[in-house]
């Protein structure tokens, strides 16, 4: 593929007012979503928020019932633009008998300027499983093999739908390091994930979805700032019932001698704690993290 083409406004891919229904279920309800050059975009949302459907529309795997879809400024059904894309979806069916290296070699043939077989194996970190039949791999190893297929064509835009599900911590961190290198090299990545820490560690920009709509967008710091709640932790003999009655306190949980307080008025809570318990110690106040922001924005329990 030649030079990067973009949609109007510099986006590599875009959904504009996208609607999609499956029978009585509304998967997307007027979704606007764009992918910009040189970023890792993390798309967060509870199950059923429409994350996978949004990616399927951008890839041309499904068509919207209404709204517009563009990929590199063209229709996602245009074969020439799809050759600039790497994909790793949640549901993948690959030939069981073929070795991992054979799968990579077959996938490379689809792209005009792929990595060499050795480069792809090294980049994806699949040296230890390259000669194993796909059927002999564990669930996590299959995800690693699928990642190799996604990156072997030297894509300009990479769609990764829950890529680290099933990976152990070491394999997940190895994939994170690879994603950082790809973004540093100019690749744009769309990542859907259930792991809040994955978005915090990798994302340049976060989009939070709920019920088929975009409910928030910004950097990780901006997402945190949307949340007015803070956490106050300390060791105190005060009872939970006393603390829960204070203005602004939304929750209080005891763990041994320590109490963790969630509140919209951290300063007021600290003053009351110090006044009520002169022996209080180990006091800590922190802003809510992305997990709390996710829960507040989507009205869902934090993952």
N, C-alpha and C positions, 0 to 999 in steps of 0.2 A: 504494500500500500504506500502511496506517496505521502506528501506532507499532510499533517493533521488538518482535517476539515472540522469546522465547528458550526454549531447552530448560531443563529443570531444572538449576540450578547456574549459569545465566547465559550458557550457550553459545548462539551463533547457529546452529551446525550441529554435529552429533555423530555419530560412528560408535561403536558399543558392541559389542565382540566380533565384528566383521565378518569373515566368511569369504567368499572367492570363488575358485572354481576354473574354469579353462578346460581341459577335458579332464584330462590328467594334470598340468597345471601349476597350482600353488597361487599365486594372485596376492596374496591377503590371507589371513593366518593368525591370526584373532582380533584384528584391529586395533582399538584404542581411540584415537580422535582427536577433539578438540574445537576449535572455532573461537570465540574470545571477542570480545566487542564492542570495537571501537576498536583492534584490533591488526593488525599485519602478521605473519602466520604463514608462515615459510618451511619447506617440507617438502623435505628433502634425502634422497638415496638413490641408489645405483647403478642402472643400467638393469635393469629387472625387479624393482625393490624393491616395486612396487605403488602408486606415487604417483598415476599417472593413473587407475588403477582406483578408488582411494579417492575422488578427485574425482568420477568418474563415478557412484559410489554416492550421494554427497551431493547430486548434481544430479538423481537419479532416472533417469539415462540407463541404468543397469543396476540390477539388484536383487541383494542379497547372498544367498548360499546359506544363511547363518545369521547371526544378530546383528541389531542394530537400527540404523536410520538416521533421523535427525531433521533437519529444516530449519526454522528458526524455530519449533520446538516441534511441528511437524506432519510429515506425510509429504511427502517431496520431490516426490511426484507430484501434490500439491495445487497447482493452477494459481495460486491467489492468492499463495502463498508464493514461487513461482518468479519472480513479477514483481518481487520484491525483490532479484533476483540478476543480476549481470553475469558473462559467461563468455567465456573465451578459451582454447580447447583447442589441442592440438598439430595435430590433423588437422581442417582446415576446408575446406569446399567452398562457394564463393560463385559467383554468376552472373558469368561473365567479361565479358559485354557491358555490365553496369551500371557507372556511375561510382561512385566511392567515396561521394560525397554522396548518391546514390540508395540505396545500401546502408544508410547511416546513417538516412536518412528512413524507410525501410521498417522498420528495427529499432525506431526510436523509437515507431512506432505500436503496438507491443506493450506499452509501459509506460504506467502511468496518469499519471506526472508527469515526463516526460523533459526533458532539457536541450533548448534550442533547437538547431536545426541549426548555427548559427554557434557557439554555446557548445561543442557537441560537437567540432566541427572544431578549434577553438582548444585545448580541453583536451587532445585527443589529439595535437596538433601535426601535423595532416595537411593544412594549408592548401595546400601545394605539390602535393599529389596528389589533392585533392578532386574535380577535374573530369576525372580520368583513368579510363578503363575499368579494371576490376580486372585484366583479362588483360594489360594493358600495364605492370603493376607488377613491380618486382623482388621477390625473396623477402622481403627486409627490409621493403620498402614494404607488402607484403601483410600482414605482421605488424602494422605500424602501423595499417593500415586495420581489421584485426580488433580491435585494441585500442580503436579509436574505437567500434566496435559494442558492445564490452563495457561501456563507460562511459557511453554516450549515454542510457541509461535512468535515470540517477541512482540506481544500485543501492546498497543498504545493505551488501551482501556481494558481493565480487568474487573470482571464481576465475580465476587466471591460471596456465596450465599451460605452463611453459617460454616465457614471453612474449617474451624478448629474443633468442632463438635467431635468428641471421641478421642481427641489427642491427649496424651499425657502432658504434664507441665513442661518437660524438656522439649518435646516436639512442638508444642504451641509456641514457646519462646523462640525456637529456631525459625518457625514460619514467620513470626513477628519480625525477626531480624531481616528476613528475606523481603518482606513487604516494605520495610523501611528503605532498603537498598533500591527496590524497584521505584518507589516514589522519588527518591533522591536522583534517580536516573531519568525522571520525566514521565514515568507511567502514572496514569490516573487509575484509582481503584475505588470501586464501590463495594463496601463490606456490610453485610447484614450480620448481626451477632446477638446472641443472648448474653454474652459475657460483657458486663458493664466495664470491667477492668480492661478489656480488649479495646473498647472505644476510647477509654481514657488514655491508654498507652499509645495509640496509633493515630487517632483521627485528627485531621486538620479542621474538619467541620462535621457536625452532628445534625442529623435530621431525626426528630422523634415523630413516629406515626402512631395513630390510634384510630381504630374503626375506619380505615381507608382514607384518612386525611392526614396532612402534615399539621402537627400541633405546636411544633417549635423547631427552630433552626438556629445554629450558631456554633461557635467554638465550644470546647468542653468547658472553659471558664465561663463563657456566656450562659451556658445551660445551667451551671451551678448557681450563677448569680440570679437566675429566675426564681430560685427557691428562697423563700423568706425564712425558712426554718433553720435553726442551728442546733448543734449538739453540745450539751454541757455534761461533762463527766467528772465525778469526784468520789472520794471516799467520805461517807457521812453516816451518822447514826439516825438521821431524820427518817421518818416514815414516808412511804410512798403516798399515802392518802393526803398528807400535808402538802407535799410538793405538787401533786396532781391538781390541787385546788388553787394553785397560784395562777394569776392572769398570764395568758400566752402559752402555758404548758399544754402540749398536745399528747404527750406520752411520757411515762417514767417507768424505768425497768431496773430492778435490783439484781446484781450478780455478786453475791457475797457482801463484802463491805462497800462495794462500789454501786453508785446509781448513775444511770445514763438518762439524761433528760432531753427530750426534743421540745423546742420552744421557738416561738416567734419573737420573744423578748429575752435574748440571752443576757443582756446587761442587767435587766430587772431580776432575773432568776439568780444570777451570781450575787447581787446585793442581798437578796433574801436568804440565800444559802449562808453567806458569811455572817449575817445578823443572827440567824437562827441557830447556827452551829459553829461556835468559836474554835472547835477542835477539828473542823473540816480540813482535809489535806488532799494533795494530788489533784488539783483542779485543772481541768483542760476544757477549752472552748474551741470549737471548730465549725467551719461552714459545712453545710450539707454537701455530700459528694454527688457524683453523677447518678449513683443509685437512687438517692433520695429524690433528685430532680426527676428522674424517670418515673418514679412512683407518683410524684405529685402531678406531673404533666399528663400522665395517661390514666390516673386514678386506678392504677393496678399495683399490686404488691411488687416491691423491688425484687429483681431476680437474685 
